[in-house]
Amino acid sequence: MRARYFSHLIKKRKQNFPIAYLTGEKEFFGLKFRVNQYTLIPRPETELMVEEIIKIANGKKVHIFDIGTGSGCIAVALATQLSQATVHASDIFHSTLRTARHNAKQNEVKIEFRHGRLLKPWFDDIRKMNGGEIIIAANLPYLTRAQFEQEKSIKHEPKTALISDNCDGLDLYRELCSQIRELNPASTITLLLEIDPGQTTAIEKLLAKSFPTGQAHIHKDLCGMDRVVRVKIG
């Protein structure tokens, strides 16, 4: 039985199935996370977002909202590092949230999870916050369909976690920015988005149009590529 299962794994690997899906787990920020066909495999590049949020939030009683949480890797990593922060996470898929909840429990952190589209599940809560600081983190699908088709290494990962329907890959970020404007929050918001390096100019234009008083800052990953954009709102 064991030999047959091992042969099955070898066959899957030859078909370019990611090792993380074969083992059922992936390390991120020094922590172990369950991954499956419903979740994107956490990337080392995304650790940059966690690092930047820790710099902003360390020692403060902030509310952090992880939008499109997927495996929960960003929310869980932050919850392990920021004891004074309150961490919230949402996703549009129930199957993905089940995995994220498991990962929070496995890593022994408390996170409030909700189902819904982008920031919508938290509208009432944020509107009730009178002042204070809010951090919104979003690593949403930002690849175009053409990029997805060209990159064979990701073909077995969920398309819904990778592909944005818009031609420039930024339609979900446009929607998220629109939701934030709709909220008109009393609190100060710091928004962090993970992007493809080729989207720098487009995301800067989007943020300048959405939040004219904010100034975007681009952070590079370990390969020197533009990866995380940060803007302060309010």
N, C-alpha and C positions, 0 to 999 in steps of 0.2 A: 504493500500500500504506500509506504513512504517513498520507495523508488519510483512508483508511478506518479506520485504527486511531484516529486523532484523533476521528473521528465516533463510534466505539464508546465512547471515554472520555466524550464529551459525553452520549451516551445513558445511560451508567451514572450519571453525575453527576446527571442529571435525575431518576433513580430514587432519589436520595439516598444513593448509595454514597459513603462517606467518601473524601476526597481522598487520605488516606494509603494506602488500599487500591488506588487507581488508580495512584499513583506507586510504591507498594511500599515506602515508607519513612516514618519519622516521627522528628522530633527530640525528644529528652528529655534534660534536664540538660546541654544543649550537645553531645550526642552523637547520631549517626545510628543508627537501628535499622530492620532489616528487619521489616515486618509483612505479614501475609497473613490469609486467612480462618480460620486456626487460632488467631490471637492477638488479644487485646484491644489496641486502639490506646492507647499510653501517654498519660496525661492530665497536664497541668501540675499538677493538684492532688496527684498522687502524688509530685511532687518534694519536697513537704513531708516525707514519710517519709524520703527520702534525706537531707535536710538535718538532720533530728533524729538520725538514726543517726550521721551524721558528727560531730555534737556529742558524742554519747555515746562513740564509738569512737576518735576522733582521737588518734593517738599510742599506742594500746594494742594489744597482741597478742590481739585478740578473735577468736572464731569467729562468723561471721554466717551465718544460715540464712534464705534467701529461699524461703518456702513458696508454691507455686502461682506459679512464676516467670513463666509466660507468655512474653512476648518477651524476658525476661531484663533488662528495663530497670532494675529496682531493683538487682539483683545486679551488673550491669555498671557502672552509675554508681558504686556503692560501691567496686567493685574499682579503678576509675580514681582514686579519691580517697583510699583507705585502704591504703597500701602495707604496713602491718604487720598488717592483718587477713587472716584466711583466710575466703574467701567460698564458701559452698556454696549450691546451688539445686536445687529439685526441682519436678516437675510430674507430674500423673497421665496426661498425654497425650504419647506419643512424638513425634507431629507437632509439638507445641508445643516440646518440648525440642530438636528439630532446629533450629528457628528461633532459640532462645535460644543454642544452641552457636555458630551462625553469627554472632550478634551479639557474642558474647564474642570470637570470633576476629577479627572485623572491627575491634573496638575494642582489640584486642591486650591482653586481660587473661586471667588464669588463674582459672578457676572450676571447682569440681567439681560436675558435674551428675549427678543420679540420678532414676530413674523410680520413682514410688510415690505413695501417698496421704498428703498433708500431711507430717507429721514422721516417719512410719514409716520411710522409707529411712535415717534418721540415728539410729535408736534405739541401736544397738550402739555407734556412735561417741560419742554423748553420754554414754552410761553409762560409757564408759571414761575420760571426762574427769574427772580428779580435781581439782576446783577450777577456777579461771579464770573468765572472763566469757563468756557466750553472749548473742548478740542474735538474736532471732527476728523476722523481718519477714513480714507476711502481708497481701497485698491480694487477698483471696479474693472469690468471687462473693457479693455482699450485697444485690442487688436482689430484690424480690419479683416474681412473675410479673406482677402488676398494674402495677407500676412500669415493667417492661420494655415492656408493651403500650402504655402511655401515652406513652412517649418514642420518637418516630419516628426521631430522629437515630441511634439505636443498633440499629435493627432488622436491619442487615446485619452486625453483629458477632456473634461466636459466643455463643450463649445460655449455653453451659456456662461461659463466663468471666464472666458477668454475673448469672445468676439463681441464687438460693438457693431450694431447694424449700420451706423452712419459711416460715410466714406472716409472720414478722418479719425474715426475711433473714439470720438469725444461726446457722443450723444448722451450717455448716462451722466457724464460730468456736467453737461449743460443742464440736465434735469435737476441734478443735485444743487447746483448753484441757484436755479430758479426756486427750488424749495426753500433754500436759506433766505432768499430775498422775500419770499412769501411770508416767512415767519416774522421777519422784522424784529429779531430778538433784542431784549434789553441787555442781555449778557454780551460780553466780548467773546468772539469766536475766532479760534485759529483753525484754519482748514488746511489739511495736508492730503495731497493726492499723489498716487504713484502713476507715472506716465512712461510711455515709450520715448526713448531719446529723440526720436524724430518729431515729436509733438510739442517741443519746447515753445516754439514761436506761436503755435495755435493756442496752446493752453494759456500763455501769457496774455494773448489778445482776449480770450474768453474771460479770464479773471478780471482784466482791466475794464471790460464792458460790464461785467456782472457787479463788480465792487470797485467803483471808481476811486474811492478813498484808500483802498488797500494797495499794498505793493508786494508783488510776487517775488519770492526768493527760490532759486533752483539749487537743489543739493545733488551732488554727484555721487554715484556708487563707487565701489572699490575699483572698478574698471575705468573710472573717469568719465562715465556716461551720465548725462542728465537723467535722474530717476525719480526724485521727489520734489514736488513744488509746494511751497508753503505761503499762505497769505493770511494776514490778520484782518478781521472784519469787525467794525464797530469800535 
